[in-house]
Amino acid sequence: MSATLETDANILSQELIEIILNLLENHKDVQSCSLVCHRWRVASSRRLFSTITVPPACLLGRIPIHPTRHYGFDDFIIKDAFAKILGIPDIYTKVTDLTIDWYFSQSILSQGLKQMHNLVFPRLRNLTVARFSLASGSSGSESPCVSPLVALIKRHSSRLRTLAFYRVVFLDYQVAPLHLVNILRKCRPGKQFPFLFEIMLNVEKTSSREPISISITRVDVHELSIEAWCTWDIRQAENILGRMGLAPASLELMDLENIHTLKLSGVRFEVVKSSLSEFSMDNGSRFDIFPKILHLSVDSFHDTIPETCPDILTLGIDYHTETSFRPVSWPVSFISLKTLHSLRKIIFSFHPTLISVDSTFLLELDRALIPAVRAMPWLNSVEVVARAEDRDQLHRCFPLLRAEEPDILRLGC
């Protein structure tokens, strides 16, 4: 019987076996396939070991789930967990996604740092460091995790594309973020080609599990995206990005030579403009600005554009705000944009609430746009983007702009 099964399994080509395995979504199904025969085991190993967590939770027993609770682990259990996962020969050539999880445990962190030099994965592309706390200390003292992480990142910089810090706890928001920024600064490529495409940070308060999420992504060769999200205080996210230096430290690890499109979400333009001006002046690139203004002063945003991005072609403003988070200010004069002689298009998109409920806001916006449109005869279009079901409502908006420049207003979905 076993001979018959093995013969049947060998009928399939290696390419077809890999296609079948790629269609499987359940990890346990892939494990089962690896038991068929040697050829299926070889093909399955890439899926089984492409994504690993060090140390694996299944080898540790009880796992800490919250940073405010302190869990002790026997050193032997921790060492054994590392030894078992790192003792699998196949993982070193198969791993593309690595998560280093310290489970909010000081003992796991301590043992994990000693094992960092053993983590060598030639195909590694995505690295996540998860669930650890950064103490305040002093701004001059270095966290013990800085040097090992820097060495790990540099060791894989030829292929590494994504670096993420997940559920990091800052015990002091004045000093602790500097340790992460220090890691990025020490990873500067120097003569080496910049290597990262995305840097993500997920931070928690010690008193709750409400996170701050920040991502800086080189979407493609032409587009850069900077996003921040926070349920309790967006200023903390902006402080980490701007004053603490996360934005410039991250941008130094990315190839920005051909960037001409910038998308901002949940962060004010002025927070990152100093970093942007450094590389925008170097390569003369033009920027399409698509910021979300959930926590943004419209007045301060527009005043900074002409001096920082004088060659801007398209300006997009995204009013994606819930009723409980009304824009910081009503639409104000756009007249400061009249110095942008390259500007050809302004794009507005709105949260459905603003269109279906808050018609006063759209009328104010209509009045604010008229002086700017008159002062910019080179402007080709003012585009309003909304859901398809809101188009009828939009047709009744912007009466002044329709009367002034009937051909310039365009509606899109």
One Martini backbone bead per residue (centre of mass of N, CA, C, O) as a GRO file, in nm:
protein
  413
    1MET     BB    1   0.059   0.062  -0.022
    2SER     BB    2   0.299   0.256   0.012
    3ALA     BB    3   0.407   0.218  -0.277
    4THR     BB    4   0.160   0.334  -0.421
    5LEU     BB    5   0.167   0.617  -0.296
    6GLU     BB    6   0.452   0.690  -0.390
    7THR     BB    7   0.393   0.661  -0.692
    8ASP     BB    8   0.167   0.871  -0.709
    9ALA     BB    9   0.339   1.112  -0.602
   10ASN     BB   10   0.558   1.093  -0.846
   11ILE     BB   11   0.382   1.188  -1.087
   12LEU     BB   12   0.430   1.459  -0.990
   13SER     BB   13   0.554   1.747  -1.030
   14GLN     BB   14   0.724   1.988  -0.865
   15GLU     BB   15   0.557   2.228  -0.970
   16LEU     BB   16   0.276   2.110  -0.893
   17ILE     BB   17   0.326   2.083  -0.594
   18GLU     BB   18   0.371   2.388  -0.542
   19ILE     BB   19   0.094   2.479  -0.640
   20ILE     BB   20  -0.071   2.324  -0.432
   21LEU     BB   21   0.060   2.452  -0.177
   22ASN     BB   22  -0.021   2.754  -0.252
   23LEU     BB   23  -0.340   2.687  -0.206
   24LEU     BB   24  -0.280   2.663   0.086
   25GLU     BB   25  -0.386   2.811   0.404
   26ASN     BB   26  -0.328   2.584   0.598
   27HIS     BB   27  -0.070   2.488   0.794
   28LYS     BB   28  -0.157   2.190   0.854
   29ASP     BB   29  -0.178   2.100   0.558
   30VAL     BB   30   0.121   2.134   0.498
   31GLN     BB   31   0.221   1.936   0.708
   32SER     BB   32   0.082   1.688   0.586
   33CYS     BB   33   0.228   1.703   0.308
   34SER     BB   34   0.523   1.657   0.426
   35LEU     BB   35   0.449   1.329   0.477
   36VAL     BB   36   0.441   1.181   0.206
   37CYS     BB   37   0.740   1.274   0.103
   38HIS     BB   38   1.031   1.401   0.009
   39ARG     BB   39   0.924   1.597  -0.212
   40TRP     BB   40   0.704   1.726  -0.028
   41ARG     BB   41   0.893   1.825   0.195
   42VAL     BB   42   1.061   2.019   0.028
   43ALA     BB   43   0.819   2.191  -0.074
   44SER     BB   44   0.704   2.259   0.223
   45SER     BB   45   0.939   2.410   0.369
   46ARG     BB   46   0.893   2.694   0.256
   47ARG     BB   47   0.618   2.730   0.404
   48LEU     BB   48   0.692   2.640   0.699
   49PHE     BB   49   0.976   2.843   0.710
   50SER     BB   50   0.914   3.142   0.610
   51THR     BB   51   0.754   3.169   0.894
   52ILE     BB   52   0.883   3.292   1.208
   53THR     BB   53   0.918   3.248   1.567
   54VAL     BB   54   1.135   3.410   1.817
   55PRO     BB   55   1.028   3.234   2.026
   56PRO     BB   56   0.813   2.985   2.042
   57ALA     BB   57   0.521   2.957   2.217
   58CYS     BB   58   0.495   2.635   2.233
   59LEU     BB   59   0.783   2.627   2.415
   60LEU     BB   60   0.683   2.812   2.685
   61GLY     BB   61   0.380   2.810   2.742
   62ARG     BB   62   0.321   3.057   2.917
   63ILE     BB   63   0.197   3.382   2.814
   64PRO     BB   64   0.243   3.698   2.799
   65ILE     BB   65  -0.014   3.979   2.750
   66HIS     BB   66   0.111   4.210   2.946
   67PRO     BB   67   0.330   4.470   3.043
   68THR     BB   68   0.237   4.495   3.365
   69ARG     BB   69   0.320   4.195   3.374
   70HIS     BB   70   0.531   3.971   3.548
   71TYR     BB   71   0.733   3.715   3.405
   72GLY     BB   72   0.871   3.403   3.480
   73PHE     BB   73   1.154   3.218   3.350
   74ASP     BB   74   1.317   2.952   3.276
   75ASP     BB   75   1.621   2.935   3.130
   76PHE     BB   76   1.597   2.650   3.012
   77ILE     BB   77   1.339   2.693   2.845
   78ILE     BB   78   1.449   2.918   2.667
   79LYS     BB   79   1.697   2.774   2.553
   80ASP     BB   80   1.536   2.535   2.433
   81ALA     BB   81   1.363   2.700   2.236
   82PHE     BB   82   1.597   2.808   2.069
   83ALA     BB   83   1.734   2.535   1.999
   84LYS     BB   84   1.496   2.407   1.841
   85ILE     BB   85   1.455   2.626   1.618
   86LEU     BB   86   1.775   2.654   1.543
   87GLY     BB   87   1.800   2.326   1.483
   88ILE     BB   88   1.671   2.375   1.203
   89PRO     BB   89   1.811   2.361   0.899
   90ASP     BB   90   1.584   2.482   0.698
   91ILE     BB   91   1.546   2.781   0.802
   92TYR     BB   92   1.801   2.938   0.686
   93THR     BB   93   1.688   2.913   0.367
   94LYS     BB   94   1.360   2.995   0.411
   95VAL     BB   95   1.348   3.258   0.555
   96THR     BB   96   1.145   3.576   0.522
   97ASP     BB   97   0.985   3.581   0.810
   98LEU     BB   98   1.062   3.758   1.114
   99THR     BB   99   0.990   3.703   1.466
  100ILE     BB  100   1.069   3.885   1.760
  101ASP     BB  101   0.957   3.759   2.076
  102TRP     BB  102   0.937   3.896   2.423
  103TYR     BB  103   0.664   3.887   2.595
  104PHE     BB  104   0.727   4.091   2.832
  105SER     BB  105   1.016   3.950   2.903
  106GLN     BB  106   1.317   3.978   3.055
  107SER     BB  107   1.427   3.686   3.024
  108ILE     BB  108   1.381   3.663   2.717
  109LEU     BB  109   1.544   3.907   2.639
  110SER     BB  110   1.815   3.822   2.759
  111GLN     BB  111   1.838   3.553   2.593
  112GLY     BB  112   1.786   3.671   2.309
  113LEU     BB  113   2.039   3.854   2.284
  114LYS     BB  114   2.238   3.602   2.289
  115GLN     BB  115   2.103   3.487   1.998
  116MET     BB  116   2.138   3.696   1.762
  117HIS     BB  117   2.399   3.578   1.613
  118ASN     BB  118   2.223   3.318   1.500
  119LEU     BB  119   2.066   3.518   1.305
  120VAL     BB  120   2.079   3.375   0.975
  121PHE     BB  121   1.904   3.499   0.673
  122PRO     BB  122   1.936   3.522   0.334
  123ARG     BB  123   1.595   3.566   0.274
  124LEU     BB  124   1.534   3.810   0.437
  125ARG     BB  125   1.256   4.070   0.437
  126ASN     BB  126   1.096   4.042   0.725
  127LEU     BB  127   1.099   4.238   1.034
  128THR     BB  128   0.992   4.159   1.375
  129VAL     BB  129   0.953   4.339   1.685
  130ALA     BB  130   0.807   4.211   1.989
  131ARG     BB  131   0.705   4.271   2.296
  132PHE     BB  132   0.839   4.546   2.447
  133SER     BB  133   1.031   4.742   2.672
  134LEU     BB  134   1.111   5.094   2.728
  135ALA     BB  135   1.303   5.259   2.915
  136SER     BB  136   1.413   5.557   3.010
  137GLY     BB  137   1.637   5.674   3.160
  138SER     BB  138   1.879   5.818   2.962
  139SER     BB  139   1.967   5.978   2.672
  140GLY     BB  140   2.274   5.858   2.691
  141SER     BB  141   2.164   5.581   2.728
  142GLU     BB  142   2.168   5.247   2.621
  143SER     BB  143   1.994   5.006   2.512
  144PRO     BB  144   2.054   4.661   2.507
  145CYS     BB  145   1.897   4.622   2.214
  146VAL     BB  146   2.045   4.793   2.002
  147SER     BB  147   2.303   4.645   1.900
  148PRO     BB  148   2.176   4.370   1.816
  149LEU     BB  149   1.972   4.493   1.611
  150VAL     BB  150   2.170   4.635   1.429
  151ALA     BB  151   2.327   4.381   1.347
  152LEU     BB  152   2.084   4.231   1.223
  153ILE     BB  153   2.005   4.440   1.006
  154LYS     BB  154   2.282   4.459   0.862
  155ARG     BB  155   2.304   4.151   0.792
  156HIS     BB  156   2.012   4.195   0.604
  157SER     BB  157   2.022   4.450   0.399
  158SER     BB  158   2.018   4.317   0.107
  159ARG     BB  159   1.689   4.215   0.161
  160LEU     BB  160   1.559   4.404   0.339
  161ARG     BB  161   1.221   4.576   0.358
  162THR     BB  162   1.092   4.520   0.652
  163LEU     BB  163   1.031   4.717   0.958
  164ALA     BB  164   0.904   4.611   1.282
  165PHE     BB  165   0.728   4.751   1.573
  166TYR     BB  166   0.548   4.559   1.818
  167ARG     BB  167   0.426   4.642   2.107
  168VAL     BB  168   0.554   4.897   2.230
  169VAL     BB  169   0.680   5.020   2.545
  170PHE     BB  170   0.665   5.342   2.684
  171LEU     BB  171   0.768   5.463   2.994
  172ASP     BB  172   0.892   5.724   2.832
  173TYR     BB  173   0.818   5.983   2.603
  174GLN     BB  174   1.097   6.151   2.626
  175VAL     BB  175   1.313   5.890   2.577
  176ALA     BB  176   1.242   5.602   2.463
  177PRO     BB  177   1.218   5.670   2.149
  178LEU     BB  178   1.529   5.714   2.107
  179HIS     BB  179   1.609   5.415   2.085
  180LEU     BB  180   1.476   5.363   1.810
  181VAL     BB  181   1.615   5.588   1.656
  182ASN     BB  182   1.901   5.478   1.711
  183ILE     BB  183   1.874   5.224   1.544
  184LEU     BB  184   1.832   5.365   1.268
  185ARG     BB  185   2.090   5.542   1.267
  186LYS     BB  186   2.289   5.286   1.288
  187CYS     BB  187   2.167   5.183   0.988
  188ARG     BB  188   2.316   5.338   0.804
  189PRO     BB  189   2.442   5.276   0.484
  190GLY     BB  190   2.617   5.477   0.346
  191LYS     BB  191   2.760   5.324   0.077
  192GLN     BB  192   2.514   5.182   0.087
  193PHE     BB  193   2.223   5.091  -0.027
  194PRO     BB  194   1.920   5.163   0.025
  195PHE     BB  195   1.669   4.916   0.162
  196LEU     BB  196   1.401   5.023   0.260
  197PHE     BB  197   1.027   5.030   0.240
  198GLU     BB  198   0.941   4.969   0.556
  199ILE     BB  199   0.817   5.138   0.859
  200MET     BB  200   0.696   5.012   1.176
  201LEU     BB  201   0.485   5.140   1.455
  202ASN     BB  202   0.376   4.997   1.778
  203VAL     BB  203   0.225   5.166   2.051
  204GLU     BB  204   0.197   5.154   2.411
  205LYS     BB  205   0.038   5.196   2.693
  206THR     BB  206   0.060   5.106   3.025
  207SER     BB  207  -0.261   5.164   3.098
  208SER     BB  208  -0.307   5.047   2.803
  209ARG     BB  209  -0.406   4.917   2.457
  210GLU     BB  210  -0.371   5.184   2.315
  211PRO     BB  211  -0.247   5.276   2.013
  212ILE     BB  212   0.034   5.363   1.820
  213SER     BB  213   0.051   5.423   1.464
  214ILE     BB  214   0.333   5.385   1.237
  215SER     BB  215   0.405   5.463   0.884
  216ILE     BB  216   0.681   5.414   0.647
  217THR     BB  217   0.636   5.417   0.285
  218ARG     BB  218   0.762   5.274  -0.011
  219VAL     BB  219   0.550   5.191  -0.242
  220ASP     BB  220   0.738   5.299  -0.471
  221VAL     BB  221   0.954   5.464  -0.677
  222HIS     BB  222   0.743   5.739  -0.640
  223GLU     BB  223   0.616   5.662  -0.345
  224LEU     BB  224   0.526   5.824  -0.033
  225SER     BB  225   0.423   5.709   0.302
  226ILE     BB  226   0.261   5.879   0.588
  227GLU     BB  227   0.138   5.730   0.893
  228ALA     BB  228  -0.107   5.808   1.157
  229TRP     BB  229  -0.240   5.650   1.466
  230CYS     BB  230  -0.478   5.767   1.726
  231THR     BB  231  -0.710   5.756   2.007
  232TRP     BB  232  -0.577   5.988   2.226
  233ASP     BB  233  -0.288   6.129   2.089
  234ILE     BB  234  -0.147   6.264   1.809
  235ARG     BB  235   0.099   6.420   1.933
  236GLN     BB  236   0.271   6.174   1.997
  237ALA     BB  237   0.321   6.087   1.705
  238GLU     BB  238   0.443   6.358   1.611
  239ASN     BB  239   0.676   6.359   1.813
  240ILE     BB  240   0.816   6.101   1.708
  241LEU     BB  241   0.848   6.196   1.412
  242GLY     BB  242   0.980   6.475   1.472
  243ARG     BB  243   1.143   6.550   1.741
  244MET     BB  244   1.261   6.249   1.771
  245GLY     BB  245   1.328   6.142   1.452
  246LEU     BB  246   1.184   5.913   1.280
  247ALA     BB  247   1.160   6.023   0.995
  248PRO     BB  248   1.461   6.083   0.918
  249ALA     BB  249   1.572   5.801   1.002
  250SER     BB  250   1.399   5.646   0.790
  251LEU     BB  251   1.470   5.797   0.520
  252GLU     BB  252   1.778   5.706   0.523
  253LEU     BB  253   1.676   5.391   0.444
  254MET     BB  254   1.576   5.523   0.171
  255ASP     BB  255   1.496   5.544  -0.166
  256LEU     BB  256   1.437   5.895  -0.296
  257GLU     BB  257   1.517   5.985  -0.586
  258ASN     BB  258   1.209   5.923  -0.741
  259ILE     BB  259   1.034   6.093  -0.568
  260HIS     BB  260   0.683   6.257  -0.625
  261THR     BB  261   0.497   6.113  -0.403
  262LEU     BB  262   0.291   6.224  -0.127
  263LYS     BB  263   0.146   6.061   0.165
  264LEU     BB  264  -0.079   6.178   0.414
  265SER     BB  265  -0.180   6.044   0.749
  266GLY     BB  266  -0.249   6.186   1.055
  267VAL     BB  267  -0.039   6.422   0.969
  268ARG     BB  268   0.132   6.697   0.967
  269PHE     BB  269   0.318   6.860   0.742
  270GLU     BB  270   0.520   7.017   0.939
  271VAL     BB  271   0.645   6.764   1.076
  272VAL     BB  272   0.795   6.667   0.781
  273LYS     BB  273   0.924   6.907   0.613
  274SER     BB  274   1.225   6.899   0.692
  275SER     BB  275   1.276   6.620   0.567
  276LEU     BB  276   1.169   6.680   0.279
  277SER     BB  277   1.359   6.919   0.200
  278GLU     BB  278   1.622   6.759   0.180
  279PHE     BB  279   1.530   6.576  -0.080
  280SER     BB  280   1.380   6.779  -0.267
  281MET     BB  281   1.634   6.961  -0.328
  282ASP     BB  282   1.827   6.743  -0.441
  283ASN     BB  283   1.617   6.623  -0.687
  284GLY     BB  284   1.361   6.807  -0.776
  285SER     BB  285   1.106   6.697  -0.690
  286ARG     BB  286   0.771   6.628  -0.715
  287PHE     BB  287   0.462   6.679  -0.520
  288ASP     BB  288   0.196   6.482  -0.411
  289ILE     BB  289  -0.049   6.593  -0.187
  290PHE     BB  290  -0.217   6.357   0.058
  291PRO     BB  291  -0.366   6.471   0.318
  292LYS     BB  292  -0.486   6.427   0.625
  293ILE     BB  293  -0.708   6.644   0.853
  294LEU     BB  294  -0.795   6.541   1.132
  295HIS     BB  295  -0.517   6.695   1.279
  296LEU     BB  296  -0.549   6.974   1.095
  297SER     BB  297  -0.454   7.282   1.005
  298VAL     BB  298  -0.545   7.445   0.730
  299ASP     BB  299  -0.380   7.702   0.749
  300SER     BB  300  -0.096   7.575   0.808
  301PHE     BB  301  -0.085   7.396   0.563
  302HIS     BB  302  -0.096   7.606   0.327
  303ASP     BB  303   0.145   7.790   0.418
  304THR     BB  304   0.373   7.554   0.361
  305ILE     BB  305   0.372   7.477   0.059
  306PRO     BB  306   0.517   7.703  -0.115
  307GLU     BB  307   0.801   7.677   0.043
  308THR     BB  308   0.842   7.351   0.008
  309CYS     BB  309   0.645   7.303  -0.274
  310PRO     BB  310   0.666   7.490  -0.559
  311ASP     BB  311   0.615   7.226  -0.781
  312ILE     BB  312   0.336   7.152  -0.751
  313LEU     BB  313   0.064   6.972  -0.917
  314THR     BB  314  -0.093   6.818  -0.673
  315LEU     BB  315  -0.376   6.874  -0.449
  316GLY     BB  316  -0.476   6.688  -0.161
  317ILE     BB  317  -0.785   6.671   0.039
  318ASP     BB  318  -0.876   6.484   0.335
  319TYR     BB  319  -1.208   6.467   0.490
  320HIS     BB  320  -1.170   6.211   0.709
  321THR     BB  321  -1.432   6.271   0.930
  322GLU     BB  322  -1.594   6.254   1.201
  323THR     BB  323  -1.823   6.415   1.385
  324SER     BB  324  -1.636   6.396   1.653
  325PHE     BB  325  -1.399   6.497   1.425
  326ARG     BB  326  -1.370   6.785   1.355
  327PRO     BB  327  -1.235   7.013   1.207
  328VAL     BB  328  -1.027   7.243   1.332
  329SER     BB  329  -1.119   7.416   1.080
  330TRP     BB  330  -1.246   7.604   0.873
  331PRO     BB  331  -1.247   7.703   0.577
  332VAL     BB  332  -1.000   7.883   0.427
  333SER     BB  333  -0.789   8.050   0.265
  334PHE     BB  334  -0.632   7.972  -0.067
  335ILE     BB  335  -0.446   8.218  -0.162
  336SER     BB  336  -0.151   8.101  -0.104
  337LEU     BB  337  -0.155   7.924  -0.383
  338LYS     BB  338  -0.081   8.145  -0.610
  339THR     BB  339   0.241   8.063  -0.620
  340LEU     BB  340   0.152   7.790  -0.769
  341HIS     BB  341   0.229   7.755  -1.103
  342SER     BB  342   0.209   7.421  -1.121
  343LEU     BB  343  -0.075   7.404  -1.042
  344ARG     BB  344  -0.359   7.187  -1.165
  345LYS     BB  345  -0.473   7.027  -0.901
  346ILE     BB  346  -0.764   6.980  -0.690
  347ILE     BB  347  -0.840   6.749  -0.420
  348PHE     BB  348  -1.146   6.624  -0.281
  349SER     BB  349  -1.230   6.440   0.020
  350PHE     BB  350  -1.506   6.275   0.199
  351HIS     BB  351  -1.694   6.218   0.446
  352PRO     BB  352  -2.018   6.125   0.442
  353THR     BB  353  -2.112   6.318   0.671
  354LEU     BB  354  -2.039   6.591   0.528
  355ILE     BB  355  -2.246   6.547   0.291
  356SER     BB  356  -2.526   6.449   0.436
  357VAL     BB  357  -2.514   6.674   0.688
  358ASP     BB  358  -2.270   6.903   0.635
  359SER     BB  359  -2.342   7.161   0.428
  360THR     BB  360  -2.196   7.406   0.554
  361PHE     BB  361  -1.909   7.320   0.492
  362LEU     BB  362  -1.934   7.325   0.176
  363LEU     BB  363  -2.009   7.625   0.155
  364GLU     BB  364  -1.748   7.734   0.280
  365LEU     BB  365  -1.561   7.604   0.071
  366ASP     BB  366  -1.675   7.747  -0.174
  367ARG     BB  367  -1.602   8.038  -0.080
  368ALA     BB  368  -1.287   7.983  -0.043
  369LEU     BB  369  -1.222   7.909  -0.353
  370ILE     BB  370  -1.274   8.154  -0.535
  371PRO     BB  371  -1.015   8.335  -0.500
  372ALA     BB  372  -0.815   8.113  -0.593
  373VAL     BB  373  -0.925   8.062  -0.879
  374ARG     BB  374  -0.888   8.355  -0.978
  375ALA     BB  375  -0.560   8.349  -0.912
  376MET     BB  376  -0.565   8.058  -1.099
  377PRO     BB  377  -0.573   8.018  -1.436
  378TRP     BB  378  -0.394   7.738  -1.447
  379LEU     BB  379  -0.621   7.581  -1.337
  380ASN     BB  380  -0.791   7.285  -1.434
  381SER     BB  381  -0.893   7.146  -1.145
  382VAL     BB  382  -1.175   7.054  -0.927
  383GLU     BB  383  -1.189   6.767  -0.729
  384VAL     BB  384  -1.457   6.546  -0.622
  385VAL     BB  385  -1.451   6.282  -0.386
  386ALA     BB  386  -1.691   6.010  -0.372
  387ARG     BB  387  -1.947   5.837  -0.334
  388ALA     BB  388  -2.185   5.729  -0.545
  389GLU     BB  389  -2.434   5.795  -0.343
  390ASP     BB  390  -2.326   6.122  -0.326
  391ARG     BB  391  -2.364   6.270  -0.603
  392ASP     BB  392  -2.632   6.422  -0.572
  393GLN     BB  393  -2.537   6.602  -0.341
  394LEU     BB  394  -2.294   6.733  -0.493
  395HIS     BB  395  -2.462   6.877  -0.719
  396ARG     BB  396  -2.563   7.093  -0.484
  397CYS     BB  397  -2.282   7.186  -0.466
  398PHE     BB  398  -2.092   7.449  -0.542
  399PRO     BB  399  -2.239   7.711  -0.674
  400LEU     BB  400  -2.014   7.926  -0.711
  401LEU     BB  401  -1.815   7.755  -0.880
  402ARG     BB  402  -2.011   7.695  -1.110
  403ALA     BB  403  -2.055   7.997  -1.190
  404GLU     BB  404  -1.752   8.075  -1.233
  405GLU     BB  405  -1.638   7.750  -1.308
  406PRO     BB  406  -1.793   7.506  -1.479
  407ASP     BB  407  -1.523   7.337  -1.593
  408ILE     BB  408  -1.352   7.277  -1.317
  409LEU     BB  409  -1.567   7.092  -1.201
  410ARG     BB  410  -1.527   6.757  -1.054
  411LEU     BB  411  -1.665   6.431  -1.037
  412GLY     BB  412  -1.590   6.150  -0.818
  413CYS     BB  413  -1.529   5.789  -0.698
   0.00000   0.00000   0.00000
